[in-house]
Amino acid sequence: MEQIVECVPNFSEGRRAEVVAAIVKAMQAVLAVQLLDVQSDADHNRTVITVVGPPDGVAEAAFQGIAQAAQLIDMERHRGEHPRLGAADVVPFIPVRGVTMDECVALARRLGRRVGEELGIPVYFYEAAATRPDRVNLADVRRGEYEGLKGEIAGNPDRAPDFGPARLGPAGATVIGARPFLVAYNAYLDTDDVQVAQRIARAVRHASGGLRYVKALGLLVEGQAQVSMNLTDFARTPIYRAVEMIRREAARYGVQVIRTELVGLVPQQALLDAAAWYLQLDLDPQQVLENRLGGAESDSPPCAAFLDAVASDSPAPGGGSVAALAGALAAALAAMVARLTLGRRKYAAQQAEMEALVAAAERLRAALGARIAQDADAYNQVVAAYRLPRDSDAEQATRQAAVQDALAHAAEVPLATARDAVAVAELALTAARLGNPNAITDAGTAAHLARAAFEGAALNVRINAGQVADPVQAERWRAELGALQERMSAALDATSRAVEERWPK
């Protein structure tokens, strides 16, 4: 069964569109991850992004979004209505299909370690990923917000992060976790008295004696009082029940609910439940036209859009992107061979090597997948640089510098692909030598795909190296390609021998 995970990171920026666009672009660059939704709120000064895809790809997209946010958002300057600890404030993983909650917990903790170690951002785990009982509830972790945590993180053991340094930089801290579907739902009142919204929120939320699975705050948004809610289990406390309670409580203060809104996405079942309740309808989900249509199998291959883009008259995506895709496919095959070996008693001696192979292959698959878009972007940057005006001496100098920077970048991207392709080929060799021999042809295919990725990437490095003005840098690239070529040839030859020796008789 296909594995699908949803991730809904919340970023502390809802006013600067260019910052939100940069974060979205960084996340979208990861192969196989689909962007479903982006919602920004200026009063909250917050953006919620929803992506779905395979677990490791979604984790890579989350990491890239966190890294971009850390560069562009300064928590010392951030102000907004919504509670927050950091630039990438909260990053939850939600199992959708073929994935358990425990697997999402493991995903959250791997990401947390990486964010702490590579980005130097303090990380706290919450909900199902929490390492201590007092951190299960997000509100408890976020107590005091950024300003409060800044004064406590170094000296208070209770505020020590799960990973990362015990100090706050401009990016603040990030809370990462795993949880079921959550419905973020707000109700606006026909008053500007925020105290009314706060009283209603106190009555509704579970922590104050209200409805189970409801968290609520009273806020002032665009001059209107708002009851902002998170419904953490919409099946047990459905939307309609929360709305009806807010209406009853609002009537005590002579106000009404005038409109409601969703933040992010909502499971269809939550809306069907509300419709059935208000209509007093005994509804079979298969009576919904879209549900019936959704059951039809599509004849289009999953990569049809990319193939169409490559086959078009546009030069990007081109050979560099295709090389990165070949490398990502090779990494996926190597991981498959390892997974077909793991857990089988007759290959017990190879379990440690296969676990390490899966981890390495998934990292390379995510990196190569991201480079599909990065290579196309690099080409487009070269084209944009050549199109800069050059009428004056100053413009000519600016254009030349931009062209050289773009060419260097256009060489560095495929060079990274070439490095990763060699690493994948060496993983394919391990898979061929130690993996389940029933998948030996898959290990061999991985090696040949990796070689194709390397050769395609190397062509792109060489053509750009030939146009840069710095001959020393160009020679460094060529020399590295030569060393990588030797490693690639050795890995491919050894894999071919291993395939022949272990071919099932």
C-alpha positions as CSV (number, residue, x, y, z in Angstrom):
1,M,0.0,0.0,0.0
2,E,1.2,3.5,-0.8
3,Q,2.5,5.4,2.2
4,I,1.1,8.9,2.6
5,V,1.8,11.4,5.4
6,E,0.4,14.9,5.8
7,C,2.5,17.7,7.3
8,V,1.0,21.0,8.3
9,P,3.8,23.3,9.4
10,N,2.8,26.7,10.9
11,F,5.2,29.6,10.2
12,S,5.3,32.9,12.0
13,E,4.8,35.1,9.0
14,G,1.5,36.1,7.5
15,R,2.2,39.6,6.2
16,R,5.3,39.4,3.8
17,A,4.2,37.5,0.7
18,E,7.7,37.2,-0.6
19,V,8.8,35.4,2.6
20,V,5.9,33.0,2.4
21,A,6.6,32.4,-1.3
22,A,10.2,31.5,-0.5
23,I,9.3,29.0,2.1
24,V,6.7,27.4,-0.2
25,K,9.2,27.2,-3.0
26,A,11.8,25.5,-0.8
27,M,9.2,22.8,0.3
28,Q,7.8,22.3,-3.2
29,A,11.3,21.5,-4.6
30,V,11.2,18.0,-3.0
31,L,10.2,15.2,-5.4
32,A,6.8,13.4,-4.8
33,V,5.6,16.0,-2.2
34,Q,2.4,17.7,-3.2
35,L,1.5,21.1,-1.9
36,L,-2.2,21.1,-1.0
37,D,-2.8,24.5,0.6
38,V,-1.3,27.8,1.8
39,Q,-3.2,30.1,4.1
40,S,-1.8,33.3,5.6
41,D,-3.4,35.5,8.2
42,A,-2.0,39.1,8.7
43,D,-3.6,39.6,12.2
44,H,-2.2,36.3,13.5
45,N,0.9,37.0,11.4
46,R,1.0,33.3,10.6
47,T,0.9,31.0,7.6
48,V,-0.2,27.4,7.5
49,I,1.1,25.2,4.7
50,T,-0.2,21.7,4.0
51,V,1.8,19.1,2.1
52,V,1.4,15.4,1.5
53,G,3.6,12.6,0.2
54,P,5.8,9.7,1.2
55,P,7.1,9.9,4.7
56,D,10.8,10.7,4.0
57,G,9.9,13.2,1.2
58,V,7.5,15.1,3.5
59,A,10.1,15.2,6.2
60,E,12.7,16.6,3.8
61,A,10.1,19.2,2.6
62,A,9.5,20.2,6.3
63,F,13.2,20.5,6.9
64,Q,13.7,22.7,3.9
65,G,10.8,24.9,5.0
66,I,12.2,25.2,8.5
67,A,15.6,26.1,7.1
68,Q,14.2,28.8,4.9
69,A,12.0,30.2,7.6
70,A,15.1,30.4,10.0
71,Q,16.9,32.6,7.4
72,L,14.0,34.9,6.7
73,I,12.0,35.4,10.0
74,D,13.4,37.2,13.0
75,M,11.4,36.4,16.1
76,E,12.8,39.5,17.9
77,R,10.7,41.5,15.5
78,H,7.7,39.2,15.1
79,R,4.4,40.4,16.5
80,G,1.0,38.7,16.0
81,E,-2.2,37.6,17.7
82,H,-1.3,33.9,17.7
83,P,0.9,32.2,20.3
84,R,4.3,31.2,18.9
85,L,7.8,30.0,19.9
86,G,9.7,30.2,16.6
87,A,9.9,31.1,12.9
88,A,8.8,27.5,12.1
89,D,6.5,27.3,15.1
90,V,4.9,23.9,15.0
91,V,5.4,21.0,12.6
92,P,3.0,18.1,13.0
93,F,3.0,14.9,11.0
94,I,-0.4,13.1,10.4
95,P,-0.7,9.6,9.1
96,V,-3.0,9.4,6.1
97,R,-2.5,6.0,4.4
98,G,-0.3,3.0,4.9
99,V,1.5,4.7,7.8
100,T,1.0,4.2,11.6
101,M,1.1,6.9,14.3
102,D,4.3,5.2,15.6
103,E,5.9,5.7,12.2
104,C,5.0,9.4,12.3
105,V,6.5,9.6,15.8
106,A,9.8,8.2,14.5
107,L,9.6,10.6,11.5
108,A,9.1,13.6,13.9
109,R,12.0,12.6,16.1
110,R,14.4,12.1,13.1
111,L,13.4,15.5,11.8
112,G,13.8,17.0,15.3
113,R,17.3,15.6,15.7
114,R,18.3,16.9,12.2
115,V,16.9,20.4,12.9
116,G,18.7,20.6,16.2
117,E,22.0,19.4,14.9
118,E,22.1,20.9,11.4
119,L,20.3,24.2,12.0
120,G,21.1,24.8,15.6
121,I,17.4,25.4,16.5
122,P,16.0,24.1,19.8
123,V,13.4,21.4,19.2
124,Y,10.6,20.2,21.5
125,F,8.4,17.2,20.8
126,Y,4.6,17.3,21.4
127,E,1.5,15.2,21.1
128,A,2.3,11.5,20.3
129,A,6.0,12.3,19.8
130,A,6.3,13.9,23.3
131,T,9.2,12.5,25.4
132,R,7.6,13.7,28.7
133,P,4.0,14.0,29.9
134,D,4.1,17.7,30.4
135,R,4.9,18.3,26.7
136,V,2.0,16.4,25.2
137,N,-0.1,19.5,25.1
138,L,1.1,22.1,22.6
139,A,-0.1,25.0,24.8
140,D,2.1,23.7,27.7
141,V,5.1,23.6,25.4
142,R,4.4,27.1,24.1
143,R,3.8,28.6,27.5
144,G,5.3,32.1,27.8
145,E,5.8,32.1,24.0
146,Y,9.2,33.2,22.4
147,E,9.8,35.9,24.9
148,G,9.2,33.7,28.0
149,L,11.2,30.8,26.6
150,K,14.1,33.1,25.9
151,G,14.5,33.9,29.6
152,E,14.1,30.3,30.8
153,I,15.6,27.9,28.2
154,A,19.2,28.2,29.6
155,G,18.5,28.0,33.3
156,N,15.3,26.1,33.8
157,P,15.7,22.3,33.3
158,D,12.0,22.0,32.6
159,R,12.4,24.1,29.5
160,A,15.5,22.3,28.2
161,P,14.9,21.3,24.5
162,D,14.7,17.7,23.4
163,F,17.3,18.4,20.7
164,G,19.4,21.4,19.8
165,P,21.1,24.1,21.9
166,A,19.6,25.4,25.1
167,R,19.6,29.0,23.8
168,L,17.3,30.9,21.4
169,G,18.5,32.6,18.3
170,P,16.5,34.8,15.9
171,A,14.7,31.7,14.6
172,G,13.4,30.8,18.1
173,A,12.4,27.2,18.8
174,T,10.4,24.6,16.8
175,V,7.8,22.2,18.1
176,I,7.6,19.0,16.1
177,G,5.1,16.2,16.7
178,A,2.7,13.5,15.4
179,R,-1.0,13.7,15.8
180,P,-4.3,12.7,14.3
181,F,-6.2,15.0,11.9
182,L,-6.9,18.4,13.5
183,V,-9.6,20.8,12.3
184,A,-8.6,24.4,12.8
185,Y,-11.8,26.3,12.9
186,N,-12.7,29.9,13.9
187,A,-16.0,31.6,14.7
188,Y,-16.4,35.4,14.4
189,L,-18.8,37.3,16.6
190,D,-20.7,40.5,15.9
191,T,-18.8,42.4,18.6
192,D,-15.3,43.9,19.0
193,D,-15.3,43.0,22.7
194,V,-12.5,40.5,22.9
195,Q,-13.4,39.6,26.5
196,V,-16.6,38.1,25.3
197,A,-14.7,35.8,22.9
198,Q,-12.3,34.9,25.7
199,R,-15.2,33.9,28.0
200,I,-16.8,31.8,25.3
201,A,-13.5,30.1,24.6
202,R,-13.0,29.3,28.3
203,A,-16.5,27.7,28.3
204,V,-15.9,25.7,25.2
205,R,-12.3,24.4,25.7
206,H,-11.7,21.1,27.5
207,A,-9.0,22.5,29.7
208,S,-11.5,24.8,31.4
209,G,-14.3,22.2,31.7
210,G,-15.7,22.4,28.2
211,L,-15.9,20.0,25.3
212,R,-13.4,17.1,25.0
213,Y,-10.9,17.4,22.2
214,V,-11.4,21.2,21.9
215,K,-8.7,23.8,22.4
216,A,-9.9,27.4,22.1
217,L,-8.7,31.0,22.5
218,G,-10.5,34.4,22.4
219,L,-8.8,36.8,20.0
220,L,-9.4,40.2,18.3
221,V,-9.0,39.8,14.5
222,E,-9.7,42.6,12.0
223,G,-11.7,44.4,14.6
224,Q,-13.9,41.4,15.4
225,A,-13.9,39.1,18.4
226,Q,-13.0,35.6,17.3
227,V,-13.2,32.2,19.0
228,S,-10.2,30.3,17.5
229,M,-10.4,26.5,17.9
230,N,-8.5,23.4,17.3
231,L,-10.7,20.3,17.2
232,T,-8.2,17.5,17.9
233,D,-10.6,14.6,17.3
234,F,-13.5,15.7,15.0
235,A,-15.1,12.2,15.1
236,R,-15.6,12.5,18.9
237,T,-16.3,16.2,19.1
238,P,-17.6,17.2,15.7
239,I,-17.6,20.7,14.3
240,Y,-21.4,21.1,14.7
241,R,-21.3,20.4,18.4
242,A,-18.6,23.0,19.0
243,V,-20.5,25.6,16.9
244,E,-23.7,25.0,18.7
245,M,-22.1,25.4,22.1
246,I,-20.5,28.7,20.9
247,R,-23.9,29.9,19.8
248,R,-25.5,29.1,23.1
249,E,-22.7,30.8,25.1
250,A,-22.7,33.8,22.8
251,A,-26.4,34.3,23.4
252,R,-25.6,34.9,27.1
253,Y,-23.8,38.0,26.1
254,G,-26.3,39.2,23.5
255,V,-24.0,38.4,20.5
256,Q,-24.1,36.1,17.6
257,V,-21.9,34.0,15.4
258,I,-21.8,35.9,12.1
259,R,-19.4,33.7,10.1
260,T,-16.9,30.9,10.6
261,E,-13.7,29.8,8.7
262,L,-11.4,26.9,8.3
263,V,-7.7,27.3,8.6
264,G,-5.9,24.8,6.3
265,L,-7.7,21.7,5.1
266,V,-10.5,19.6,6.6
267,P,-11.3,15.9,6.1
268,Q,-14.4,15.5,4.0
269,Q,-16.0,13.3,6.6
270,A,-16.0,16.2,9.1
271,L,-18.2,18.3,6.6
272,L,-20.4,15.3,5.8
273,D,-21.0,14.8,9.5
274,A,-22.0,18.4,9.9
275,A,-24.3,18.3,6.9
276,A,-25.9,15.1,8.0
277,W,-26.5,16.5,11.5
278,Y,-28.0,19.8,10.4
279,L,-30.1,18.2,7.6
280,Q,-31.1,15.3,9.9
281,L,-29.9,13.1,7.0
282,D,-29.0,9.5,7.1
283,L,-26.2,9.8,4.6
284,D,-24.2,7.1,2.8
285,P,-20.8,8.6,1.8
286,Q,-21.1,6.8,-1.5
287,Q,-24.2,8.9,-2.3
288,V,-21.8,11.8,-2.7
289,L,-21.0,12.2,-6.4
290,E,-17.3,13.1,-5.9
291,N,-16.7,10.1,-3.7
292,R,-18.1,7.8,-6.4
293,L,-16.0,9.4,-9.0
294,G,-12.9,9.2,-6.8
295,G,-13.1,5.5,-6.9
296,A,-12.3,5.4,-10.6
297,E,-8.7,4.5,-11.4
298,S,-6.8,7.0,-13.5
299,D,-5.1,5.8,-16.6
300,S,-2.4,8.5,-16.5
301,P,1.0,7.4,-15.1
302,P,2.0,9.2,-11.9
303,C,4.9,11.0,-13.7
304,A,2.9,12.1,-16.7
305,A,3.1,15.8,-16.0
306,F,6.9,15.7,-15.6
307,L,7.2,13.7,-18.9
308,D,5.0,16.2,-20.7
309,A,7.2,19.1,-19.4
310,V,10.4,17.4,-20.5
311,A,8.9,16.6,-23.9
312,S,7.7,20.2,-24.5
313,D,9.6,22.9,-26.4
314,S,10.8,24.4,-23.1
315,P,14.5,23.8,-22.4
316,A,13.8,23.3,-18.7
317,P,13.3,20.9,-17.2
318,G,16.0,19.3,-19.2
319,G,18.9,16.9,-19.0
320,G,20.1,18.0,-15.5
321,S,16.6,17.5,-14.1
322,V,16.2,14.1,-15.8
323,A,19.7,13.1,-14.4
324,A,18.5,14.0,-10.9
325,L,15.3,12.0,-11.4
326,A,17.4,9.0,-12.6
327,G,19.4,9.2,-9.4
328,A,16.3,9.5,-7.2
329,L,14.9,6.4,-8.9
330,A,18.2,4.5,-8.4
331,A,18.1,5.4,-4.7
332,A,14.5,4.2,-4.5
333,L,15.4,0.9,-6.0
334,A,18.4,0.4,-3.6
335,A,16.0,1.2,-0.7
336,M,13.5,-1.4,-2.0
337,V,16.1,-4.1,-2.1
338,A,17.1,-3.4,1.4
339,R,13.5,-3.4,2.6
340,L,12.9,-6.8,0.9
341,T,15.9,-8.1,3.0
342,L,14.9,-6.6,6.3
343,G,12.9,-8.8,8.7
344,R,13.7,-12.0,6.9
345,R,15.3,-14.6,9.2
346,K,17.7,-16.1,6.6
347,Y,19.3,-12.6,6.2
348,A,19.5,-11.8,9.9
349,A,23.3,-11.2,9.7
350,Q,22.7,-8.4,7.2
351,Q,20.0,-6.5,9.1
352,A,22.3,-3.7,10.4
353,E,23.7,-3.0,7.0
354,M,20.3,-3.0,5.4
355,E,18.9,-0.6,8.0
356,A,21.8,1.8,7.3
357,L,21.3,1.4,3.6
358,V,17.6,2.3,3.8
359,A,18.4,5.5,5.8
360,A,21.2,6.5,3.4
361,A,19.1,5.8,0.3
362,E,16.1,7.8,1.6
363,R,18.3,10.8,2.3
364,L,19.8,10.6,-1.2
365,R,16.4,10.1,-2.8
366,A,15.0,13.2,-1.1
367,A,18.1,15.3,-2.0
368,L,18.1,14.1,-5.7
369,G,14.3,14.6,-5.9
370,A,14.7,18.2,-4.7
371,R,17.4,18.8,-7.3
372,I,15.0,18.1,-10.2
373,A,13.4,21.5,-9.6
374,Q,16.7,23.1,-8.5
375,D,18.4,22.2,-11.8
376,A,15.6,23.8,-13.8
377,D,15.8,26.9,-11.6
378,A,19.5,27.1,-12.1
379,Y,19.1,27.1,-15.9
380,N,16.4,29.8,-15.7
381,Q,18.7,31.9,-13.6
382,V,21.3,31.7,-16.4
383,V,18.8,32.8,-19.0
384,A,17.6,35.6,-16.7
385,A,21.2,36.8,-16.2
386,Y,21.8,36.9,-20.0
387,R,18.7,39.0,-20.5
388,L,19.8,41.8,-18.1
389,P,20.4,45.2,-19.8
390,R,23.9,46.1,-21.0
391,D,23.5,49.5,-22.6
392,S,25.9,51.3,-20.2
393,D,29.3,50.2,-18.7
394,A,27.7,49.8,-15.3
395,E,24.9,47.6,-16.7
396,Q,27.4,45.6,-18.6
397,A,29.5,45.0,-15.5
398,T,26.4,44.0,-13.5
399,R,25.3,41.7,-16.2
400,Q,28.6,40.0,-16.5
401,A,28.8,39.4,-12.7
402,A,25.3,38.0,-12.7
403,V,26.0,35.7,-15.7
404,Q,29.1,34.3,-13.9
405,D,27.3,33.7,-10.7
406,A,24.5,32.0,-12.5
407,L,26.9,29.8,-14.5
408,A,28.7,28.8,-11.3
409,H,25.4,27.9,-9.7
410,A,24.4,26.0,-12.8
411,A,27.6,23.9,-12.5
412,E,27.3,23.3,-8.7
413,V,23.8,21.9,-8.9
414,P,24.6,19.0,-11.3
415,L,27.9,18.5,-9.6
416,A,26.0,17.8,-6.4
417,T,23.8,15.4,-8.5
418,A,27.0,13.6,-9.7
419,R,28.3,13.2,-6.1
420,D,24.9,11.8,-5.0
421,A,24.7,9.5,-8.0
422,V,28.1,7.9,-7.1
423,A,26.9,7.5,-3.5
424,V,23.8,5.8,-4.8
425,A,25.8,3.5,-7.0
426,E,27.9,2.4,-4.0
427,L,24.6,1.7,-2.1
428,A,23.5,-0.4,-5.1
429,L,26.7,-2.4,-4.7
430,T,25.9,-3.1,-1.1
431,A,22.4,-4.1,-2.1
432,A,23.8,-6.4,-4.7
433,R,26.3,-8.0,-2.4
434,L,24.2,-8.4,0.8
435,G,20.5,-7.9,-0.2
436,N,17.8,-10.5,-1.0
437,P,19.1,-12.3,-4.2
438,N,15.5,-12.4,-5.4
439,A,15.8,-8.7,-6.0
440,I,19.3,-8.8,-7.5
441,T,18.2,-7.4,-10.9
442,D,16.7,-4.4,-9.0
443,A,20.1,-3.7,-7.4
444,G,21.7,-4.0,-10.9
445,T,19.2,-1.6,-12.4
446,A,19.8,0.9,-9.6
447,A,23.5,0.8,-10.4
448,H,22.9,1.5,-14.1
449,L,20.5,4.2,-13.4
450,A,23.0,5.8,-11.0
451,R,25.5,5.7,-13.8
452,A,23.1,7.4,-16.2
453,A,22.5,10.1,-13.5
454,F,26.2,10.6,-13.1
455,E,26.9,10.9,-16.8
456,G,24.0,13.3,-17.5
457,A,25.0,15.5,-14.5
458,A,28.7,15.5,-15.6
459,L,27.7,16.7,-19.1
460,N,26.0,19.7,-17.5
461,V,28.9,20.4,-15.2
462,R,31.4,20.4,-18.1
463,I,29.4,22.7,-20.4
464,N,29.0,25.3,-17.6
465,A,32.6,24.9,-16.6
466,G,33.6,25.8,-20.1
467,Q,31.9,29.2,-19.8
468,V,33.0,30.4,-16.4
469,A,35.7,33.1,-16.3
470,D,37.6,31.5,-13.4
471,P,39.8,28.7,-14.9
472,V,41.0,27.5,-11.5
473,Q,37.4,26.9,-10.4
474,A,36.6,25.2,-13.6
475,E,39.6,22.9,-13.3
476,R,38.5,22.0,-9.7
477,W,35.1,20.9,-11.0
478,R,36.7,18.8,-13.8
479,A,39.2,17.2,-11.4
480,E,36.4,16.3,-9.0
481,L,34.4,14.7,-11.8
482,G,37.4,12.6,-12.7
483,A,37.7,11.3,-9.2
484,L,33.9,10.6,-9.1
485,Q,34.2,8.8,-12.5
486,E,36.7,6.4,-11.0
487,R,34.5,5.6,-8.0
488,M,31.5,5.2,-10.3
489,S,33.3,2.8,-12.6
490,A,34.6,0.7,-9.7
491,A,31.1,0.5,-8.1
492,L,29.4,-0.4,-11.4
493,D,32.0,-3.1,-12.2
494,A,31.7,-4.6,-8.7
495,T,27.9,-4.6,-8.9
496,S,28.0,-6.4,-12.3
497,R,30.2,-9.1,-10.8
498,A,28.0,-9.4,-7.7
499,V,24.9,-9.7,-9.9
500,E,26.5,-12.5,-11.9
501,E,27.7,-14.3,-8.8
502,R,24.4,-14.1,-6.9
503,W,22.0,-14.6,-9.8
504,P,19.4,-17.1,-8.6
505,K,20.3,-20.6,-10.0
